[in-house]
Amino acid sequence: MTSLRKNKTLYIDKEAASALELVSTGLLSPVTKLMNEKSSKEVLKTALIGGKSFPFPFILAPSGNKNREVLASLKKDEMLDIICEGKLFAVLTTEETFEIDIKDRVKHIYGTDDLTHPGVMATLKRLGSLAVSGKYVLQNRTANVNIINIINAKKAISAKHTTALVMAVNPLHRGHERLIRQALEGTDLLVIFLLKPYESANLSYELREKSLEFFINNFLPKNRVIIVPLENSYIFAGYNEIIIDAIVAKNYGCDRLTIGRNHAGLGMFYDCNSNKSIIDKVTGIDIEITVSSEFVYCDQCTTLVSKNTCPHGQHHQISYHADSILELLEVGLLPPAVLIRKEISAFILAQLYPKRFKSLEKLYYDTFATKGLLEEHSEKDFYLELMKLYQTTSLT
């Protein structure tokens, strides 16, 4: 579907649309519009906008021959319809168009232009070499209900401090739970930004959200925790991810950001005779960034511990690698409860493998001790009972 008006049209994907929406709602401030060539060069040089950190130029340069033809033909102040998934998404007033170096753009985002990097390859495919700048207006824009929810939650508990966590919980494991609890201990309100979408091959956003909601509703003071969906576009990738996270969290009203010790963007570098991290590059963003300990299960302590406090060696410690736990679930195995809460494992497996068993009721009554009453049981019930047998120790 194209616009019914006579404006020229530009076609973008959902990833670009989500970034444009963040700016339009003020969540990427100090960015307020698509940058022109002069502003882009200044950001590349200083990594600042108005004295505040922003790691790379905010531009729109979609791929495709048709898009390039349209961009090349634009004149100053010409109106441009931006189409996403067949619908009019925004109308832009053209300021200028200019050439960009695609590989240089990717390098500023990911810290590398190595084609073996999955993010680099994906971004190169969707980037064009001609960018357009100017102010734009979203069509059919609605109020950001998440901002309203955070404001109302703050008022309800008179929160003085609001902390942000940016997580994929893919899946939600015991390490995530401990990180959430630790963050909640030092704040009044905790906002968990749940990445959406994540990857098509991984657990869906809805599945991850329901897992997180189960944990919050049953094991945390739920009036002190809010889940906010955060579109996981390419601007959040690479070694600048923490800076963008801090900017978004601040603009959502958070004054603190907690990140895990093993966060992918938390690289160390040597500068001015001292070790520094990307956090030391954050300028002008009034938010306190805390790096949490890495949590492991120690078979000597027989509990979940911080690496900073556990005296035993790495050979006694089980790390919480979400990708490995996910692999167990994807092949249909029930992970041990020490890795992931049994209720969450049961819920995920029941969703991943619906109607898995030929005769669930027969299998249920043949396998578990029952009260002799004929009752209907779900696949989730089956996995929960199976976990109880796994945890039986008298014959082990």
Phi, psi and omega in degrees: 000132177248167181296147179279346180274178185267006178295152172290157185238145177235136184252127180233165178262176183296330181296315177292321180298320181295322178292318177297324180292322178301316179294316183299327180267007176081011186274353174245017176307130030272002176285131180237346181200175175290132187281148174272182186295319180297313179297321180298316180295325179293319178293320177300326183280320189249340187058032180224150170228114182058036179081005180244146182298133164206121197284338182204162181298142174265105185227167174236112181219075183287151180282173176110136181297321181295317177299317181297320179299317179295313181299320182293338183266354186288146175243159180304137180071006176285140180278139182229124175276131178254120185253133175229124180052044174080003182237150177291116184262318183203161174238127185247139173263112188294129172263304177197164170239151183204154180284145174233158174268108186299314182295323178293322178299313180297321181295324179290333180278311188260348184081003180201155172242022179295122184292344178283346177286123185299324179292321179299311182299316181296319182287322178300324182291334185254001179260139172256173183264001180238124183251155178238141178239163179140172178274147180223158179234125177290144176265144179056038180288138177240161180296143178284102185295334181291322176298317179297318180297320179294317178300315180294321179294322177299314181296321185297326183244009182051050185292131175267328181231137177234123184251142179251142169232131176253118189220155172258331185039063189240068006263177176288114180244181185297327177297318176300316182300316180294321178297318178297314179298317181297317179296322182290330180298328186255019182212168177271316182231136179245126176252117178261111176275110184265119186295131184214131344286172178257270174224144183297333181280348182261188180294141181295160177301317183300320180292318180291322179295317180294323177297316181292319178298320178300314180297315181295314184291333185254340187227004179225159172290099193293343177283358181246008181226133178232138174259129178235122177292138179229114180300123186272066182281174185298338181292343178269002184272170172076191188283353177266004185305318184296323179296314179295320176303315181296319180297312181295316180300316179298316182289342173276355177102012178271144177251359178220149176226127177251132177233153180283153180300327182264022177301135185300330183272358185272062179277153178255146174218163184254122183209135179054045176062029177209154176280134179225165176236178180300335180299326180292347179270352182287120184233133172076003178257111187281075178213138180272123182254123181243135176260118181280160175293161172271132182259140179222163171262126180255126182284352174267318175285340182053041176197174177280127185224163172277141176299334181287339184246349182276125182277352186271156185288171182298334181289351175258000189247137175255118178275155181261092179261108185300323183294325179287320177295320178298321180298322176299314181295321184292334176266005173091012179269145179271109182296150176302148183296340178291339180266318184212139182303135188298325180295325180285319175302314181298318180296314182294313181297322179296329178280323182287327183233067179293142179054046184286326188257143183297314179223089185298318183297317179296315180298320181298311184284335177283337188260325188244156173289132181230171180273005179085359180269139178278110180230152176280139180230143179269169177297328176298317177301319181299313181295324179295318178292324179296321178297324178298321177293321177300328184270001176288133187246352187297332181253013182248000000 
